[in-house]
Amino acid sequence: MSSVESTGTDVGAPAGLADSARALADGRTSSVRLVTDALARIEASQGTLNAFRHLRASAALAEATEADRRLGAGERLPLLGVPVAVKDDTDVAGLPTHFGCAGELPAATADSESVRRLRAAGAVIVGKTNSCELGQWPFTEGSAFGATRNPWNTAHTPGGSSGGSAAAVAAGLVPAALGSDGAGSVRIPAAWTHLVGIKPQRGRISVHPHSDAFQGLTVNGPLARTVGDAALLLDAVAGAHPDDPHRPPPVHASAAARRDPGRLRIALAWRPPLTLTGTAPHPDVRRAVTELAEALARLGHHVEEARPRYGLIGLGFLPRATAGIAELAALHPEPALLDPRTRSALRTGTRLGGRVVRAARAREVRQHRRIGALFHPARGRAGSGSAGFDVLLTPTTALPPPRIGRFDGLSAWRTDVAMTEACPYAWPWNVLGWPGINVPAGFTPGGLPVGAQLLGPSRSEERLISLAAQLEADRRWYEHRPPAAS
């Protein structure tokens, strides 16, 4: 019997983000109780899941006490008193930002803008979750912290690089968490842990103190068990810092999650961009995504297979990704402690920096036009059957979650090939800077989660969120929880 069949709905599980906020506002629980329970769950699971790099136990309990005082005085904020977690690439004042690296690093002296906004919404940050080194890989393992494990099956990875955040939410350690996505690093672990993961439009959530992180590839995004919870967290942290270069107009994610999407034209694409690996989706992935496409058709949407015109988009990704790694790796005080694959990326990024990166970024406008033709009827080629769509549906990954240690001992090149074979679908939307959402698509016969991406053109978060919420109401994926984490 698979873990899905054996666990089903766990009525005693911790409440989600919105339910926790409502219970606090109604006086049915206290922030101290929620934070105490979250810290206990984290401590009990750390030896099994290893989701966290840093805990803020004393500080979080002090903040919870203050939140209860404010609640008692009648103050109301969207997340006042609710425990959440953030990824270890995010500055939290008083904690080092290791970003998966070994070595001694100084504590951050100020919160990042996303953390500042979380605090302004009233959230209590209980700790920082594990990430692979500099967010490079779709697994969360490293010499600095060990291996973070998937709560659905601890022999497998939860994905990466936001694997700690995904494992923490999937296991019910916290109701929601922030991750970051530079090549699928929110959507991939969401797919492999049965979560909703939103990669928003570039600039929707500030990455300050960074500017244009990883040459514009990386954005922050929420991980949660429901669309409503992910939308609530997105609303809480969205907005620009005064120094941010990208400033898309505001969206109202929570309102979109309550709105009918209307009847949409949805393109289903199986072929990933050219990667020279010959990747095709695993039969279990293809089956699950096909069933999800059939559900969309049953809900009244027009679903049609199509082929986005990706072109050689990888030529725009590689220089930007490796230059971003090189920029961060060069700041590490002890570079000898970095993984040999990181040092290889540092050398590549240094060679491809400057003029090559500028040329790669300059291609983005043409890539917007070419791939955007999928969404614009007037630009589609006659008879191509590949234009005028509202949403693109693809698998999030080509494979189910790999086993822990699958990438151990591989060279940089072989690691790149192996992760491209597993995850060829997510990264183009980072090049474009456009939004996407992972939604749970189902399980393999052995109970491992897989996911599907809903992708849209520029600034289309509200449509994607509405569609994801409609799917969620139909498929009720939140009723399935993993086995106990400890």
N, C-alpha and C positions, 0 to 999 in steps of 0.2 A: 504494500500500500504506500502511495506517495505521501510526502509530508503535507501536501495540500489537502488530500482526502482525510488525513488523520487529525489535522488541527482544526480546519474550518474556522468558524467565528469564535473568538475568545472574548466572551462578554466581560471578563475581569481585566482585560487589557487596559493600559493607560489611555486616557481620553486624548483626542486629537487637539490641534491648535485652537480651532474655533470653539470647540466644546470646553476646553480648559479656560479660555478667556471668558466664556459665558458663565461657567461655574464660579469663577472668581468674582465677576461682577455681581452675580446673584447672591453671593455669600454662602454658597454651598460647599466651598472648600477654601483653603488658604494658600497663599504663595509659599509659605514655609513648608507646608505639607507637600505641595507639588514638587518643590525643589529638593526637599529631603528624600522623597521617594525616587526622584530622577537620579540623584547622586547614589542612592543605595543600589539601584538597578545597574548603573554604570560600573560601580565597584564590583558587584557580583558577577558581571559579565566580562570584565576586563581580561581575565585569564583565558577566556574562551574566544571572545570576539575581537578584543584589542582595538576598540573603535576610537579611543581617545589618546591624544598625545599629552594634553595638559588639562587638569581640572582646576576649577576656581571654588572649591568647596566652601571655605570660610567666607570669601567675598560674596559668593552667590547667596549664601544663607543670610548674610547681613543685608544684601539688597532685597531679598525676599521679605525680611522683616519690615524693611522700609516700605515695600510695595503693599504689604498688608495694612500698614498705617495709612497710606494714601487711599487705599480702597475703603478703609473704614471711615475716612473723612469725606467720602463721596466722590473722589476723583475717578475718572474713567478715561482710559486710553486703550487703543486696539489690542495691545498685548500686555497690559499691566499685570505683572506678577507671573507671567507664563515662562517656564524654562525652555530655552532653546540652546542650540550649539552652533558653532561656526567652524569652518575649515582652517587648518593650520597654515594657510597662505594669507590669512587675514589678521591685520594688526589689532590686538586687544591690549590696551594699556596695562603694563605690569607683567606681561607674558612675552617670552621670545616668540618670534615668528620663524620657526625652523623650516617650514614648507618641506617636510619630509627628510631634511638633511641631518646628518650627524654633526657633532661639535657644539661648542659653547657659543651662543649668540646672545647679544644684549637684549634686555626686555624692551618692548616697544614703549615709547614715552607718551603716545597718544593713540586713541582709537582710530581705525580706518573710518571712512565716511559711512560705510554700510553698518558698522557696529554702532557708530554714533546715532544713526537713524533707528536701529533696533532698540537702543537704550531710550531714545526719545519716544518710541512707541510703548515703552514700559517693560520690555522683555528682560528677563534675567538670564545672562549668558553663563551656562554651567561649565563650559570648557571648550577646548579646541580639538577637532577631530583629525585623525591621521590622514595623510596624503602621501602618495609616492613622491620621490625626490623631484622637486620643481615641477610636479604635475605632468610628467612626460608620458606616462604609460596607463593603460587601462586595467591596472591592478594596483593594489595598495600594499606593497611589500618593500622592505628595505632594511639595511643593516642598522639603521638608527633606532628602529622601533619594532622590528619583527614583521609579522604578517597580520593584517586585518582580515577577518574571516566573514563569510556570508552566513547570516543567521538562518537561511533556508537549508544550508548544508555546509558545515564548517570546514569541509575538505575543499571548498571552492572559494574563489575570490568574490567579493562583492562588486568588483570593478574598480575603476579609478578614473581620474585621480581623486575624486571626491568619495572614495570608498568608505572612509570613516564616518562621514556624515550619513551616507546611505545605510550603512550597517546600523548606526545608532537609531535612525528613524524606523527602519524595518523591524528592528528588535523591540521597539517601544521604549527605548531608553529615554528619548525626548520626543515630543510631538512633531517637531519639524527642525530642519537645520539648513544653513546656508552652505552651498558649495560653489565651485567655479568651473567654467566650461570653456576650454581653449581648443578642444578637438573632440568634444563629446563628453567631457569629464563630469557633467551633471547627468546627461541623458544616458550614458552607458551604465553607470552604477544604478541609476533608477531602473533601467531595464532588467538588470541582473538581480535586483532585490525587490521587485514588485511594487515600485513606487511611481508617483508622479514627479517628474523633474522638469522644470522650466528653464530653458535657455532663452533669456529675453533679448530684445533688440540691443545692439551695441549702444552703450550709454544709458540704458534704462536704469541700471543700478550702478552707482559710482564704484570705480575701482581705486579711487584715491586712498592712499598717497601715490599710487602708481598713476601714470597717464598713458592711456592707450595700451593697456597691458598686453604683453607678447605681440607687439606690433598690431594691435587692434583685434587679435584673435580671441582674447579671453574676456569673458563677462562673468559676473556673479549671478547665481540663480538658486531658487529654493528647491528643496526636496521634502516631500510630505506624502502621506498615505492617501490623501484625497485632493481633488482639484480645488475645492474650496479652501483647504488649508494652505496649499501652495500659493493660491491667489492672494490670500490674506497676508502671507509673509512677503510676497512680492509688493503688495501695496505698502507694507510697513517700511520697506527698505528702499523703494524706488525714489529716484531723484538725484540731481547732479550736485557735485561740489563746485564752488565758484571757479576752480581751475580746470574743470573737466572740458575736453575738446568736443565731446559728443553730447547733444542735448535733445533727444527726441521728445515730442510733446507728451504730456501725461496720459496714462491709461487708467482705467478703473477696473482692475482685474477681478475684484470680488463681485462687482455688479455683473461683469461678463459671465462669471460662473453661475449666475442665477438666470441668465438670459438664453432663450432658444436661439440656436445659430441660424435658423432658416434652412432652406434646402440648398445644399452646396454641391459643386462639381469637384470631385476628389480624384486626383491622379494617383494611381498605385504604381510605384516603380520598384522593380526587383533588381535592376542592374545598377551597381554602384559606379562611382567615377572610375576612370582608368587608374589602376594601381599596379598593373603588371603581375598580380598574384593569382589571377584567375579565380577570384573568390566568388562563390555563390552561397546563398543562404542555406544553412543546415536544414534538413527536412523538418525538424521540429519547429524551427523558427518560421519556415515558410507556411507550415500548417497553421500556426498560431496567428500569424499576420493575415493569412487568408480568411480565417474565421472572424477576425476583427473587421476586415473589409466587408465581409458578408453582413456583419452586424450594422455597419454604416449604411449599406444598401437597404437593409430591412427598415432602418430608421428614416428612409426616404431620400437619401442622398444618391446622386449619380456617381458611381465609382467606375473608373475606366483605367486600364493599364496604359502607361505612357512612359516615355524616355526623356528625362530632362537632358538638355544639351550642356553637359558639364564641361566639355572641352578638356583642355589640359590644366584644370584648376589646381592640380597638385603643384604646378610650377609657381603658383602664387602662395601656396601654403608652406612649403618646405623652408624657403629663406626666412619667412616671418617667424615660423615656429622655432627654428634653431637660433635665430638672432635673439629671440626672447629668452631662450634658455641661457645663451651666452651672456646676456646682460645681467641676469640674476646670478649665474654661477660665478661670474667675475667678482661679485661682491662678497663671496663667502670667505671668511677669514682663514680657513684651513682647506684650500682646494684639494689637497691630497686625500681628504676624507670623503670626497664625492665619489659616487659610483663611476667606474671606468666608462660606462655608457654616457654618463653626464659629461665627463671630460671630453669624450669624442664629439658630443653635440656642441660643446663649447667651441671646439676647434672648427667644426663645420660652420657654426653660426658666425664665428669671427671672420671666416673666409667669405661668407655670403652676406655679410653686413654691408652697410653703406649703400652704394649704388644699386646692388642687386636687390636689396630690400625695397628701396625706393621704386625700382621698376616693378617689383611684385605688387606693391601697393597701388601703383598707377594702373595696373590691369583690372583693379576691382570694378571700375566703372563699366568696362566692357563685359566683365563677368556678370554684373547686375543685369545688363541688357540681354545677354545671351540666355542665362538661366531664367531670368525674369520673364522671358517670352512664354514660358509655361503658364503664367498667370495673366497674360495680356492677349486677348483674341486677335487684335489688330496686328500683332507682331508674329503670330504663329505662321508657319509656312503652310500653304494650302495643302490639304490632304495629309498633313503630318499627324493629325490626331493628338497633338501635344501642346495645345494652347487653350486659354480661356478657363483654366481651372482656378478654384479658390484655395485649395489645400493640396499639398503633396504628402502622400502616405508612403513610408518605406519601413523596412525593418530598422530597428535602432542598431542592432549588431547582427553579424552574419552567423555567429555561433552562440550557444548557451555559455554560461559562465565557466571559464577554465578552472582547472584544479589549482590550488595553492602550489607554488613552485614551478608552474609550467614554464616560466620565463627565466628561471634560475640558470646562471652559467652561460647565457647566450651572449654573443657579441652584440655590439650596437646595431649592426646591420641585420643580424638574424632576429633581434628583438623587434626591430621596425617591421620586418616582413611578417613575423608572427602576429604582431598586434594589428597590422593592416589586414591580414586574413580574418582576424576575429572582428574587427571594427572598421569596416570601410565606408560606412554610411553617414556618420555624424559630422565629420570635420568640414565638408564644403560650406555648411551654413555658418561656420566660424569665419571663413574667408569672406563671405558675403556680409556678415554682421546682422543677419536676419534672425527672427525668432523661431523657436521650435519647442515642442513638448514631447517628452516620452510619456506614453501611457502603458500600463500593464497589458500585455497581449495574451498571457496564459502561461502554461508550464509545460516542460518536457514530461514524458512519462515517468521520469525519476523525480519529479517535483522541483526542478530548477526553473526559476522565472525567466521569461524573455519579454521583450518589449517592442513597441512600434513607435515611430516618430510621426507626429503631425507637424509639418513644416509649412511656413507661409512666407509671403513677400515682406518687404520692409514694413515694420510697425503694425504687424497683424496679430499681436498677442491676444487682443480681445476676441477675435474670431476663433483662434485656436483654443483658447480657454473655454469658450462657449461650447465648441464641438467636443472637447475632452469631457466637459461636465455632462453633456448629453450621453456620451458613451458610458461614463461612469454610472449614471442612473440606470442604464440598461444592463450593464455587465456586473455591477456591484463588486468590483475587485477588492474593495476595502474589507469585505467579509472574510478574506483569507489572510491568515497570519502565519508566520514561520513557527517552527518548534521553539520551545523555551531556549533562551540564549545561554542558560547556565545549568 
